[in-house]
Amino acid sequence: MLGFIWRQLRGRAGRSVALSAGVLVATTGFVVLTGATTTSRLDVTGTVERNTQVAYEILVRPKGTRTPLEAERGWSAPTISPGSSAASPPSSTSR
């Protein structure tokens, strides 16, 4: 069996070299593309995490600590449950 394989490799050397080169190019391309994809995924994940903002920020304070300015401008709602108050969305506080 090994003799048959050896004769095929020697008798068709051009085909063997071309096949080996093709496998080498395909493997190298796969490794490079896989590395680039991993790097891109890390960049996108980092960008999304840096630019993500929550819909609501929760503010919990003792009862009666709402300032007159907050009440005047409506920045935080009156007490929802005893001892806490809810904040308004960040978009309304950044104006």
C-alpha positions as CSV (number, residue, x, y, z in Angstrom):
1,M,0.0,0.0,0.0
2,L,2.8,2.5,0.9
3,G,4.5,1.6,-2.3
4,F,1.5,2.5,-4.3
5,I,1.2,5.9,-2.5
6,W,4.9,6.6,-3.0
7,R,4.7,5.7,-6.7
8,Q,1.7,8.1,-7.2
9,L,3.5,10.9,-5.4
10,R,6.7,10.5,-7.5
11,G,4.9,9.8,-10.7
12,R,2.7,12.9,-10.4
13,A,4.9,15.3,-8.6
14,G,3.4,18.4,-10.1
15,R,-0.1,17.4,-8.9
16,S,1.3,16.6,-5.4
17,V,3.0,20.0,-5.2
18,A,-0.1,21.8,-6.4
19,L,-2.3,20.0,-3.9
20,S,0.1,20.8,-1.1
21,A,0.3,24.5,-2.1
22,G,-3.5,24.7,-2.2
23,V,-3.9,23.2,1.2
24,L,-1.2,25.6,2.6
25,V,-2.9,28.6,1.0
26,A,-6.4,27.6,2.2
27,T,-5.1,27.0,5.8
28,T,-3.2,30.3,5.9
29,G,-6.3,32.2,4.6
30,F,-8.5,30.5,7.1
31,V,-6.2,31.4,10.0
32,V,-5.9,35.0,8.9
33,L,-9.6,35.5,8.4
34,T,-10.4,33.9,11.7
35,G,-8.0,36.2,13.5
36,A,-9.5,39.3,11.8
37,T,-13.0,38.3,12.7
38,T,-12.1,37.9,16.4
39,T,-10.5,41.3,16.4
40,S,-13.5,42.9,14.7
41,R,-15.9,41.3,17.2
42,L,-13.8,42.7,20.1
43,D,-13.8,46.2,18.6
44,V,-17.6,46.2,18.1
45,T,-18.3,44.8,21.6
46,G,-16.1,47.5,23.1
47,T,-17.8,50.3,21.1
48,V,-21.3,49.1,22.0
49,E,-20.4,48.8,25.7
50,R,-18.9,52.3,25.8
51,N,-21.9,53.9,24.0
52,T,-24.8,52.1,25.7
53,Q,-27.0,54.1,28.0
54,V,-29.8,52.8,30.2
55,A,-33.4,53.9,29.6
56,Y,-34.0,54.9,33.2
57,E,-31.7,55.8,36.0
58,I,-33.1,54.8,39.4
59,L,-32.7,57.2,42.3
60,V,-33.4,56.0,45.8
61,R,-33.3,58.5,48.6
62,P,-34.8,58.9,52.1
63,K,-38.3,60.4,52.2
64,G,-38.4,64.2,52.2
65,T,-35.0,64.8,50.6
66,R,-36.4,66.2,47.3
67,T,-34.9,69.7,46.6
68,P,-37.1,72.6,45.6
69,L,-35.3,72.8,42.3
70,E,-36.1,69.1,41.5
71,A,-39.8,69.8,42.4
72,E,-39.9,72.9,40.3
73,R,-38.4,71.4,37.2
74,G,-40.0,68.0,37.6
75,W,-36.7,66.1,37.6
76,S,-37.8,63.4,40.0
77,A,-41.2,62.1,40.7
78,P,-42.7,62.3,44.2
79,T,-42.4,59.3,46.4
80,I,-43.5,56.1,44.7
81,S,-43.3,53.9,47.8
82,P,-42.4,54.9,51.3
83,G,-38.7,56.0,51.6
84,S,-37.9,56.1,47.8
85,S,-38.3,58.3,44.7
86,A,-37.9,57.5,41.0
87,A,-35.8,59.5,38.7
88,S,-36.9,60.6,35.3
89,P,-35.3,59.3,32.1
90,P,-31.7,60.6,31.3
91,S,-32.9,62.3,28.1
92,S,-35.2,64.6,30.1
93,T,-32.5,65.5,32.6
94,S,-29.8,66.4,30.1
95,R,-31.7,69.3,28.5
